[in-house]
Amino acid sequence: MKHYSEFGLTPLMAVVDIETLDTAITAVIASVGCVVVNVFTGQVISEFYERCEIVHQSTTHGRTKSQSTVDWWSKQAVDCMLAYLEVFDKGLERDSIYNVLPRFNDFLVKSFDGERVQLMGNGPEFDNAKIEHAMQQFDIEPAWDHGTNQSLRTAVWMGRMLAGIDPKYAFELTEDKVKHHALHDACHEAQYLCAIFQAFIPVIPGEEK
């Protein structure tokens, strides 16, 4: 069995989560949260979180909102006010998505320090695809590539099928975090990704055990 480094891999994974105003690939992106974690040790290497200005994304750049998603957010104003405010409170600092996306790229490149960037979203057709679509819209080259576009859902499925564990639902958000906050969700997702790796570590060759 080969060591992961022989495949040009690193133990680092960037777990990304975004909040949006649509489920379509063209969705307005309200915030981007990301945690770079060592999947063998659980060590958090770096974190990224920025709120995006949402009005001009739709009026100027043609990114989309759906009524069903807006209605869902209205419900969060009751059920999860802090998450709602992160998206809609005009008093919180926000920047143009045109500026946020290059900074996210730079964050990934710096965190991986010359290694090939691995990006994992809860579903590659959601988080990763929407960010990449927005980058393409503004002629920004993503820091990751087609071969490093990873799915957390697949990792969860493997944990259930091969290790008999379900950390996605076994772990609760800590008291200092709220659901539907991009960074808090990314932290939670990174936590249960590492739990899945812990279940597989006994059969993985290498020093990080």
C-alpha positions in Angstrom: 0.0 0.0 0.0 1.4 3.4 -1.0 1.7 6.4 1.3 -0.6 9.3 0.4 2.4 11.5 -0.4 3.3 9.1 -3.3 0.0 10.3 -4.9 1.0 13.9 -4.5 -1.5 14.3 -1.7 -1.4 16.3 1.6 -3.3 15.6 4.8 -4.9 19.0 4.5 -8.5 19.5 3.4 -10.3 22.8 2.9 -13.9 22.3 4.1 -16.1 25.1 2.6 -19.6 26.2 3.4 -21.6 29.0 1.8 -24.9 30.7 2.5 -26.9 31.7 -0.6 -30.3 33.1 -1.7 -31.0 30.4 -4.2 -30.3 26.7 -4.8 -29.3 27.3 -8.5 -25.7 27.4 -9.5 -26.2 31.1 -10.3 -27.2 31.9 -6.7 -26.4 35.1 -4.9 -23.7 34.2 -2.4 -24.2 35.8 1.0 -21.2 34.5 2.9 -18.2 32.1 2.5 -16.8 30.1 5.4 -13.9 27.7 5.2 -11.7 25.7 7.6 -8.5 24.1 6.5 -7.9 21.0 8.7 -5.4 18.2 9.0 -7.7 15.2 8.5 -5.4 12.8 10.4 -4.9 14.9 13.5 -8.0 17.2 13.5 -5.8 20.3 13.8 -7.3 23.4 12.4 -4.7 25.1 10.2 -6.6 28.2 9.2 -10.1 29.7 8.9 -11.7 32.1 6.4 -15.0 33.9 6.7 -16.4 36.9 4.8 -19.8 38.3 4.2 -20.7 39.3 0.6 -22.7 42.3 -0.4 -25.9 40.8 -1.9 -27.8 43.6 -3.7 -25.5 44.2 -6.6 -25.0 40.5 -7.2 -28.5 40.4 -8.5 -29.0 43.9 -9.9 -25.6 44.3 -11.6 -24.1 40.8 -12.0 -27.3 38.8 -12.7 -26.9 36.3 -9.9 -30.2 34.9 -8.7 -32.6 34.7 -5.8 -35.4 32.2 -5.4 -38.6 33.0 -3.5 -38.5 29.6 -1.8 -35.0 30.3 -0.4 -35.9 33.9 0.6 -38.9 32.4 2.4 -36.7 29.9 4.1 -34.4 32.6 5.4 -37.5 34.5 6.7 -38.2 31.5 8.8 -34.6 31.6 10.2 -35.3 35.1 11.4 -37.4 33.3 14.1 -35.6 30.0 14.4 -32.0 31.2 14.1 -31.8 35.0 14.3 -28.0 35.2 14.4 -27.6 33.3 11.1 -30.3 35.5 9.5 -28.5 38.6 10.6 -25.2 37.4 9.1 -27.0 37.4 5.7 -29.3 40.4 5.9 -28.1 42.8 8.6 -27.0 46.0 6.8 -24.9 47.0 9.8 -22.5 44.2 9.4 -19.4 44.6 7.3 -19.7 43.2 3.8 -17.7 43.4 0.6 -18.3 42.9 -3.1 -18.2 39.3 -4.2 -15.7 40.4 -6.8 -13.3 41.2 -3.9 -14.2 38.3 -1.6 -13.5 35.5 -4.2 -9.8 36.5 -4.9 -9.2 36.7 -1.2 -10.7 33.2 -0.7 -8.3 31.9 -3.5 -5.4 33.6 -1.8 -6.4 32.1 1.6 -6.4 28.6 0.0 -3.1 29.0 -1.7 -1.4 30.3 1.4 -2.9 27.6 3.6 -1.7 24.8 1.4 1.7 26.3 1.0 2.6 25.1 -2.4 0.6 21.8 -2.2 -2.3 21.0 -4.4 -5.4 22.6 -3.0 -8.2 20.2 -2.0 -11.7 21.7 -1.6 -14.5 19.8 0.0 -18.1 21.0 0.1 -21.1 19.4 1.7 -22.2 18.6 -1.9 -19.9 19.5 -4.8 -22.9 20.5 -6.8 -23.7 23.1 -4.2 -20.9 24.9 -2.4 -18.0 24.2 -4.7 -20.0 24.6 -7.9 -21.6 27.9 -7.0 -18.2 29.4 -5.9 -16.6 28.2 -9.1 -19.4 29.5 -11.2 -19.1 33.0 -9.6 -15.3 32.9 -10.1 -15.8 32.1 -13.8 -18.3 35.0 -14.1 -15.5 37.4 -12.9 -12.7 35.7 -14.8 -11.1 34.4 -11.6 -9.2 31.1 -11.8 -10.1 28.8 -8.9 -7.2 27.7 -6.6 -8.4 24.1 -6.9 -8.9 22.0 -10.0 -11.4 19.4 -11.3 -9.5 16.6 -9.7 -9.5 18.2 -6.2 -13.2 19.0 -6.1 -14.3 16.8 -3.2 -17.6 15.8 -1.7 -18.3 15.6 2.1 -21.5 13.6 1.3 -19.3 10.9 -0.2 -17.1 10.8 2.9 -20.2 10.5 5.1 -21.5 7.7 2.9 -18.2 5.8 3.2 -18.2 6.3 6.9 -21.6 4.7 7.2 -21.0 1.9 4.7 -17.4 0.9 5.6 -17.0 2.0 9.3 -20.5 1.8 10.6 -20.4 5.4 11.9 -22.6 8.5 11.3 -20.7 11.4 12.8 -22.7 13.9 10.8 -25.5 13.4 13.2 -23.5 12.2 16.2 -21.8 15.6 16.6 -23.8 18.6 17.8 -22.8 22.2 17.1 -21.0 23.6 20.2 -22.8 26.3 22.2 -20.7 29.1 20.6 -21.8 28.2 17.1 -25.1 28.5 15.2 -26.6 26.6 12.3 -26.6 28.2 8.8 -23.6 30.4 9.6 -21.1 29.6 6.9 -18.0 29.4 9.1 -19.7 27.6 12.0 -21.1 25.0 9.6 -17.7 24.6 8.0 -16.2 24.0 11.4 -18.8 21.4 12.2 -18.3 19.7 8.9 -14.6 19.6 9.3 -15.1 18.0 12.7 -17.1 15.1 11.5 -14.9 14.7 8.4 -11.9 14.1 10.8 -14.0 11.7 12.8 -14.5 9.6 9.6 -10.8 9.6 9.0 -10.2 8.5 12.6 -12.3 5.4 11.8 -10.1 4.6 8.8 -6.7 5.6 10.2 -5.7 2.1 11.4 -5.4 0.9 7.7 -3.8 4.1 6.4 0.0 4.0 6.1 2.0 6.9 7.3 3.2 8.9 10.3 0.0 10.8 11.1 -1.8 8.1 13.1 
